[in-house]
Amino acid sequence: MIQEMVKRVKKPTPKFFRVMRNIGLTLASISGVVLAAPVMLPVGIVTVAGYLAVTGGVIGAISQMTVEGGE
């Protein structure tokens, strides 16, 4: 099963999902910067940043696993 996942990740990703993957990575990066900020931020902003980190990670993972041609 792990070998099949590795093969799938190495296959070409459609353009739409490459864009989505990049959006997911951007969301995760922005949230990481907010969460690591050396200043005290309001609780609402920190909570939203946590949700953005999870959302960005899920979008990136799903987009990376999508391949052209299907199986």
Biopython code that builds the backbone (N, CA, C, O; Angstrom):
import numpy as np
from Bio.PDB.StructureBuilder import StructureBuilder

atoms = [
    (1, "MET", "N", (0.823, -1.188, 0.000)),
    (1, "MET", "CA", (0.000, 0.000, 0.000)),
    (1, "MET", "C", (0.871, 1.257, 0.000)),
    (1, "MET", "O", (0.575, 2.209, -0.722)),
    (2, "ILE", "N", (1.929, 1.271, 0.791)),
    (2, "ILE", "CA", (2.813, 2.447, 0.846)),
    (2, "ILE", "C", (3.500, 2.634, -0.506)),
    (2, "ILE", "O", (3.654, 3.763, -0.971)),
    (3, "GLN", "N", (3.909, 1.543, -1.132)),
    (3, "GLN", "CA", (4.572, 1.637, -2.435)),
    (3, "GLN", "C", (3.623, 2.215, -3.475)),
    (3, "GLN", "O", (4.041, 3.002, -4.325)),
    (4, "GLU", "N", (2.343, 1.832, -3.418)),
    (4, "GLU", "CA", (1.364, 2.381, -4.350)),
    (4, "GLU", "C", (1.193, 3.886, -4.140)),
    (4, "GLU", "O", (1.056, 4.639, -5.104)),
    (5, "MET", "N", (1.201, 4.320, -2.882)),
    (5, "MET", "CA", (1.071, 5.748, -2.594)),
    (5, "MET", "C", (2.283, 6.513, -3.105)),
    (5, "MET", "O", (2.136, 7.613, -3.639)),
    (6, "VAL", "N", (3.471, 5.955, -2.953)),
    (6, "VAL", "CA", (4.687, 6.618, -3.431)),
    (6, "VAL", "C", (4.644, 6.742, -4.951)),
    (6, "VAL", "O", (4.985, 7.795, -5.491)),
    (7, "LYS", "N", (4.229, 5.681, -5.653)),
    (7, "LYS", "CA", (4.109, 5.733, -7.106)),
    (7, "LYS", "C", (3.105, 6.796, -7.530)),
    (7, "LYS", "O", (3.327, 7.529, -8.494)),
    (8, "ARG", "N", (1.998, 6.870, -6.797)),
    (8, "ARG", "CA", (0.948, 7.830, -7.125)),
    (8, "ARG", "C", (1.447, 9.269, -6.945)),
    (8, "ARG", "O", (1.150, 10.138, -7.765)),
    (9, "VAL", "N", (2.193, 9.514, -5.887)),
    (9, "VAL", "CA", (2.697, 10.865, -5.634)),
    (9, "VAL", "C", (3.698, 11.287, -6.712)),
    (9, "VAL", "O", (3.814, 12.474, -7.015)),
    (10, "LYS", "N", (4.414, 10.331, -7.287)),
    (10, "LYS", "CA", (5.427, 10.648, -8.292)),
    (10, "LYS", "C", (4.829, 10.895, -9.672)),
    (10, "LYS", "O", (5.520, 11.423, -10.544)),
    (11, "LYS", "N", (3.562, 10.528, -9.903)),
    (11, "LYS", "CA", (2.923, 10.739, -11.202)),
    (11, "LYS", "C", (2.599, 12.219, -11.400)),
    (11, "LYS", "O", (2.532, 12.980, -10.435)),
    (12, "PRO", "N", (2.396, 12.629, -12.679)),
    (12, "PRO", "CA", (2.080, 14.037, -12.951)),
    (12, "PRO", "C", (0.744, 14.460, -12.322)),
    (12, "PRO", "O", (-0.220, 13.695, -12.298)),
    (13, "THR", "N", (0.719, 15.692, -11.818)),
    (13, "THR", "CA", (-0.484, 16.265, -11.209)),
    (13, "THR", "C", (-1.123, 17.227, -12.205)),
    (13, "THR", "O", (-0.412, 18.018, -12.825)),
    (14, "PRO", "N", (-2.454, 17.182, -12.377)),
    (14, "PRO", "CA", (-3.121, 18.133, -13.274)),
    (14, "PRO", "C", (-2.895, 19.582, -12.831)),
    (14, "PRO", "O", (-2.672, 19.855, -11.651)),
    (15, "LYS", "N", (-2.957, 20.500, -13.792)),
    (15, "LYS", "CA", (-2.660, 21.911, -13.535)),
    (15, "LYS", "C", (-3.533, 22.487, -12.415)),
    (15, "LYS", "O", (-3.021, 23.180, -11.536)),
    (16, "PHE", "N", (-4.841, 22.213, -12.431)),
    (16, "PHE", "CA", (-5.735, 22.747, -11.413)),
    (16, "PHE", "C", (-5.278, 22.340, -10.014)),
    (16, "PHE", "O", (-5.287, 23.158, -9.093)),
    (17, "PHE", "N", (-4.881, 21.083, -9.854)),
    (17, "PHE", "CA", (-4.479, 20.603, -8.540)),
    (17, "PHE", "C", (-3.087, 21.087, -8.150)),
    (17, "PHE", "O", (-2.775, 21.159, -6.962)),
    (18, "ARG", "N", (-2.245, 21.420, -9.125)),
    (18, "ARG", "CA", (-0.963, 22.049, -8.793)),
    (18, "ARG", "C", (-1.207, 23.432, -8.206)),
    (18, "ARG", "O", (-0.550, 23.835, -7.246)),
    (19, "VAL", "N", (-2.170, 24.163, -8.800)),
    (19, "VAL", "CA", (-2.520, 25.486, -8.279)),
    (19, "VAL", "C", (-3.100, 25.349, -6.874)),
    (19, "VAL", "O", (-2.734, 26.106, -5.974)),
    (20, "MET", "N", (-4.010, 24.380, -6.683)),
    (20, "MET", "CA", (-4.600, 24.157, -5.363)),
    (20, "MET", "C", (-3.532, 23.774, -4.332)),
    (20, "MET", "O", (-3.583, 24.219, -3.185)),
    (21, "ARG", "N", (-2.570, 22.948, -4.745)),
    (21, "ARG", "CA", (-1.489, 22.554, -3.837)),
    (21, "ARG", "C", (-0.702, 23.787, -3.391)),
    (21, "ARG", "O", (-0.366, 23.927, -2.215)),
    (22, "ASN", "N", (-0.415, 24.670, -4.336)),
    (22, "ASN", "CA", (0.332, 25.886, -4.005)),
    (22, "ASN", "C", (-0.465, 26.799, -3.075)),
    (22, "ASN", "O", (0.103, 27.424, -2.179)),
    (23, "ILE", "N", (-1.780, 26.877, -3.287)),
    (23, "ILE", "CA", (-2.634, 27.666, -2.396)),
    (23, "ILE", "C", (-2.601, 27.064, -0.994)),
    (23, "ILE", "O", (-2.493, 27.788, -0.004)),
    (24, "GLY", "N", (-2.694, 25.743, -0.913)),
    (24, "GLY", "CA", (-2.640, 25.071, 0.383)),
    (24, "GLY", "C", (-1.329, 25.318, 1.101)),
    (24, "GLY", "O", (-1.310, 25.575, 2.304)),
    (25, "LEU", "N", (-0.230, 25.240, 0.362)),
    (25, "LEU", "CA", (1.078, 25.501, 0.974)),
    (25, "LEU", "C", (1.201, 26.949, 1.439)),
    (25, "LEU", "O", (1.803, 27.229, 2.476)),
    (26, "THR", "N", (0.626, 27.864, 0.663)),
    (26, "THR", "CA", (0.657, 29.275, 1.049)),
    (26, "THR", "C", (-0.141, 29.507, 2.327)),
    (26, "THR", "O", (0.312, 30.212, 3.230)),
    (27, "LEU", "N", (-1.337, 28.908, 2.400)),
    (27, "LEU", "CA", (-2.147, 29.042, 3.623)),
    (27, "LEU", "C", (-1.406, 28.495, 4.838)),
    (27, "LEU", "O", (-1.401, 29.116, 5.900)),
    (28, "ALA", "N", (-0.789, 27.345, 4.680)),
    (28, "ALA", "CA", (-0.057, 26.737, 5.790)),
    (28, "ALA", "C", (1.131, 27.611, 6.195)),
    (28, "ALA", "O", (1.426, 27.747, 7.383)),
    (29, "SER", "N", (1.808, 28.199, 5.218)),
    (29, "SER", "CA", (2.958, 29.064, 5.528)),
    (29, "SER", "C", (2.536, 30.329, 6.263)),
    (29, "SER", "O", (3.166, 30.732, 7.241)),
    (30, "ILE", "N", (1.466, 30.948, 5.783)),
    (30, "ILE", "CA", (0.974, 32.172, 6.427)),
    (30, "ILE", "C", (0.558, 31.875, 7.865)),
    (30, "ILE", "O", (0.871, 32.635, 8.782)),
    (31, "SER", "N", (-0.142, 30.776, 8.048)),
    (31, "SER", "CA", (-0.585, 30.446, 9.401)),
    (31, "SER", "C", (0.607, 30.141, 10.309)),
    (31, "SER", "O", (0.583, 30.460, 11.497)),
    (32, "GLY", "N", (1.639, 29.529, 9.754)),
    (32, "GLY", "CA", (2.843, 29.264, 10.534)),
    (32, "GLY", "C", (3.513, 30.542, 11.002)),
    (32, "GLY", "O", (3.996, 30.622, 12.131)),
    (33, "VAL", "N", (3.541, 31.539, 10.130)),
    (33, "VAL", "CA", (4.129, 32.832, 10.497)),
    (33, "VAL", "C", (3.307, 33.486, 11.608)),
    (33, "VAL", "O", (3.863, 34.027, 12.564)),
    (34, "VAL", "N", (1.988, 33.432, 11.477)),
    (34, "VAL", "CA", (1.125, 34.043, 12.497)),
    (34, "VAL", "C", (1.287, 33.316, 13.837)),
    (34, "VAL", "O", (1.391, 33.952, 14.885)),
    (35, "LEU", "N", (1.307, 31.986, 13.793)),
    (35, "LEU", "CA", (1.426, 31.222, 15.036)),
    (35, "LEU", "C", (2.787, 31.405, 15.708)),
    (35, "LEU", "O", (2.897, 31.306, 16.930)),
    (36, "ALA", "N", (3.816, 31.669, 14.913)),
    (36, "ALA", "CA", (5.163, 31.833, 15.475)),
    (36, "ALA", "C", (5.515, 33.289, 15.759)),
    (36, "ALA", "O", (6.651, 33.593, 16.123)),
    (37, "ALA", "N", (4.560, 34.182, 15.597)),
    (37, "ALA", "CA", (4.822, 35.608, 15.822)),
    (37, "ALA", "C", (5.291, 35.848, 17.262)),
    (37, "ALA", "O", (4.724, 35.301, 18.208)),
    (38, "PRO", "N", (6.327, 36.668, 17.413)),
    (38, "PRO", "CA", (6.876, 36.909, 18.756)),
    (38, "PRO", "C", (6.048, 37.884, 19.590)),
    (38, "PRO", "O", (6.446, 38.226, 20.703)),
    (39, "VAL", "N", (4.913, 38.333, 19.077)),
    (39, "VAL", "CA", (4.058, 39.268, 19.821)),
    (39, "VAL", "C", (2.765, 38.569, 20.211)),
    (39, "VAL", "O", (2.386, 37.562, 19.612)),
    (40, "MET", "N", (2.105, 39.098, 21.199)),
    (40, "MET", "CA", (0.834, 38.539, 21.655)),
    (40, "MET", "C", (-0.264, 38.966, 20.685)),
    (40, "MET", "O", (-0.493, 40.159, 20.484)),
    (41, "LEU", "N", (-0.936, 37.994, 20.090)),
    (41, "LEU", "CA", (-2.018, 38.274, 19.149)),
    (41, "LEU", "C", (-3.348, 37.893, 19.794)),
    (41, "LEU", "O", (-3.388, 37.066, 20.706)),
    (42, "PRO", "N", (-4.436, 38.499, 19.316)),
    (42, "PRO", "CA", (-5.747, 38.132, 19.849)),
    (42, "PRO", "C", (-6.039, 36.643, 19.630)),
    (42, "PRO", "O", (-5.575, 36.046, 18.658)),
    (43, "VAL", "N", (-6.804, 36.063, 20.537)),
    (43, "VAL", "CA", (-7.106, 34.633, 20.498)),
    (43, "VAL", "C", (-7.789, 34.255, 19.187)),
    (43, "VAL", "O", (-7.515, 33.188, 18.637)),
    (44, "GLY", "N", (-8.663, 35.104, 18.683)),
    (44, "GLY", "CA", (-9.380, 34.815, 17.436)),
    (44, "GLY", "C", (-8.438, 34.640, 16.260)),
    (44, "GLY", "O", (-8.626, 33.747, 15.434)),
    (45, "ILE", "N", (-7.428, 35.487, 16.183)),
    (45, "ILE", "CA", (-6.469, 35.396, 15.078)),
    (45, "ILE", "C", (-5.650, 34.112, 15.184)),
    (45, "ILE", "O", (-5.395, 33.452, 14.176)),
    (46, "VAL", "N", (-5.244, 33.761, 16.380)),
    (46, "VAL", "CA", (-4.465, 32.537, 16.582)),
    (46, "VAL", "C", (-5.317, 31.308, 16.261)),
    (46, "VAL", "O", (-4.817, 30.345, 15.681)),
    (47, "THR", "N", (-6.583, 31.335, 16.629)),
    (47, "THR", "CA", (-7.481, 30.224, 16.327)),
    (47, "THR", "C", (-7.665, 30.065, 14.824)),
    (47, "THR", "O", (-7.595, 28.952, 14.303)),
    (48, "VAL", "N", (-7.898, 31.168, 14.130)),
    (48, "VAL", "CA", (-8.061, 31.126, 12.676)),
    (48, "VAL", "C", (-6.779, 30.626, 12.018)),
    (48, "VAL", "O", (-6.838, 29.858, 11.058)),
    (49, "ALA", "N", (-5.636, 31.045, 12.516)),
    (49, "ALA", "CA", (-4.357, 30.586, 11.963)),
    (49, "ALA", "C", (-4.209, 29.073, 12.122)),
    (49, "ALA", "O", (-3.690, 28.406, 11.227)),
    (50, "GLY", "N", (-4.653, 28.536, 13.233)),
    (50, "GLY", "CA", (-4.608, 27.083, 13.441)),
    (50, "GLY", "C", (-5.480, 26.357, 12.436)),
    (50, "GLY", "O", (-5.072, 25.343, 11.870)),
    (51, "TYR", "N", (-6.681, 26.876, 12.212)),
    (51, "TYR", "CA", (-7.574, 26.272, 11.221)),
    (51, "TYR", "C", (-6.987, 26.374, 9.816)),
    (51, "TYR", "O", (-7.106, 25.437, 9.026)),
    (52, "LEU", "N", (-6.357, 27.502, 9.501)),
    (52, "LEU", "CA", (-5.727, 27.661, 8.178)),
    (52, "LEU", "C", (-4.586, 26.671, 7.986)),
    (52, "LEU", "O", (-4.377, 26.168, 6.882)),
    (53, "ALA", "N", (-3.852, 26.392, 9.048)),
    (53, "ALA", "CA", (-2.756, 25.423, 8.944)),
    (53, "ALA", "C", (-3.293, 24.045, 8.594)),
    (53, "ALA", "O", (-2.754, 23.365, 7.722)),
    (54, "VAL", "N", (-4.355, 23.636, 9.274)),
    (54, "VAL", "CA", (-4.952, 22.330, 8.987)),
    (54, "VAL", "C", (-5.537, 22.301, 7.578)),
    (54, "VAL", "O", (-5.323, 21.347, 6.831)),
    (55, "THR", "N", (-6.272, 23.345, 7.220)),
    (55, "THR", "CA", (-6.883, 23.413, 5.893)),
    (55, "THR", "C", (-5.827, 23.388, 4.792)),
    (55, "THR", "O", (-5.971, 22.667, 3.804)),
    (56, "GLY", "N", (-4.776, 24.168, 4.962)),
    (56, "GLY", "CA", (-3.701, 24.194, 3.963)),
    (56, "GLY", "C", (-3.028, 22.845, 3.827)),
    (56, "GLY", "O", (-2.702, 22.424, 2.717)),
    (57, "GLY", "N", (-2.815, 22.165, 4.933)),
    (57, "GLY", "CA", (-2.200, 20.840, 4.886)),
    (57, "GLY", "C", (-3.071, 19.824, 4.172)),
    (57, "GLY", "O", (-2.575, 19.020, 3.384)),
    (58, "VAL", "N", (-4.369, 19.857, 4.443)),
    (58, "VAL", "CA", (-5.292, 18.921, 3.789)),
    (58, "VAL", "C", (-5.382, 19.202, 2.295)),
    (58, "VAL", "O", (-5.330, 18.278, 1.483)),
    (59, "ILE", "N", (-5.519, 20.477, 1.929)),
    (59, "ILE", "CA", (-5.584, 20.837, 0.503)),
    (59, "ILE", "C", (-4.310, 20.390, -0.208)),
    (59, "ILE", "O", (-4.372, 19.813, -1.294)),
    (60, "GLY", "N", (-3.162, 20.653, 0.400)),
    (60, "GLY", "CA", (-1.890, 20.261, -0.214)),
    (60, "GLY", "C", (-1.768, 18.757, -0.378)),
    (60, "GLY", "O", (-1.330, 18.283, -1.426)),
    (61, "ALA", "N", (-2.150, 18.003, 0.641)),
    (61, "ALA", "CA", (-2.031, 16.544, 0.577)),
    (61, "ALA", "C", (-2.967, 15.950, -0.467)),
    (61, "ALA", "O", (-2.559, 15.098, -1.256)),
    (62, "ILE", "N", (-4.212, 16.393, -0.475)),
    (62, "ILE", "CA", (-5.174, 15.855, -1.451)),
    (62, "ILE", "C", (-4.759, 16.238, -2.864)),
    (62, "ILE", "O", (-4.830, 15.412, -3.774)),
    (63, "SER", "N", (-4.334, 17.462, -3.056)),
    (63, "SER", "CA", (-3.914, 17.896, -4.390)),
    (63, "SER", "C", (-2.699, 17.122, -4.886)),
    (63, "SER", "O", (-2.605, 16.818, -6.075)),
    (64, "GLN", "N", (-1.783, 16.805, -4.005)),
    (64, "GLN", "CA", (-0.584, 16.063, -4.398)),
    (64, "GLN", "C", (-0.921, 14.631, -4.788)),
    (64, "GLN", "O", (-0.252, 14.051, -5.644)),
    (65, "MET", "N", (-1.936, 14.061, -4.181)),
    (65, "MET", "CA", (-2.306, 12.665, -4.452)),
    (65, "MET", "C", (-3.179, 12.524, -5.705)),
    (65, "MET", "O", (-3.418, 11.403, -6.157)),
    (66, "THR", "N", (-3.661, 13.640, -6.278)),
    (66, "THR", "CA", (-4.472, 13.583, -7.484)),
    (66, "THR", "C", (-3.565, 13.469, -8.696)),
    (66, "THR", "O", (-2.621, 14.246, -8.844)),
    (67, "VAL", "N", (-3.848, 12.499, -9.572)),
    (67, "VAL", "CA", (-2.985, 12.269, -10.734)),
    (67, "VAL", "C", (-3.783, 12.327, -12.019)),
    (67, "VAL", "O", (-5.003, 12.156, -12.020)),
    (68, "GLU", "N", (-3.083, 12.567, -13.106)),
    (68, "GLU", "CA", (-3.698, 12.564, -14.429)),
    (68, "GLU", "C", (-3.994, 11.137, -14.862)),
    (68, "GLU", "O", (-3.225, 10.219, -14.581)),
    (69, "GLY", "N", (-5.094, 10.964, -15.535)),
    (69, "GLY", "CA", (-5.414, 9.659, -16.098)),
    (69, "GLY", "C", (-6.122, 8.719, -15.140)),
    (69, "GLY", "O", (-6.744, 7.757, -15.590)),
    (70, "GLY", "N", (-6.054, 8.956, -13.853)),
    (70, "GLY", "CA", (-6.707, 8.113, -12.860)),
    (70, "GLY", "C", (-6.275, 6.651, -12.921)),
    (70, "GLY", "O", (-5.518, 6.248, -13.804)),
    (71, "GLU", "N", (-6.761, 5.882, -11.985)),
    (71, "GLU", "CA", (-6.445, 4.455, -11.957)),
    (71, "GLU", "C", (-7.631, 3.677, -11.504)),
    (71, "GLU", "O", (-7.567, 2.451, -11.413)),
]
sb = StructureBuilder()
sb.init_structure("model")
sb.init_model(0)
sb.init_chain("A")
sb.init_seg("    ")
for serial, (resi, resn, name, xyz) in enumerate(atoms, 1):
    if name == "N":
        sb.init_residue(resn, " ", resi, " ")
    sb.init_atom(name, np.array(xyz, "f"), 0.0, 1.0, " ", f" {name:<3s}", serial, name[0])
structure = sb.get_structure()
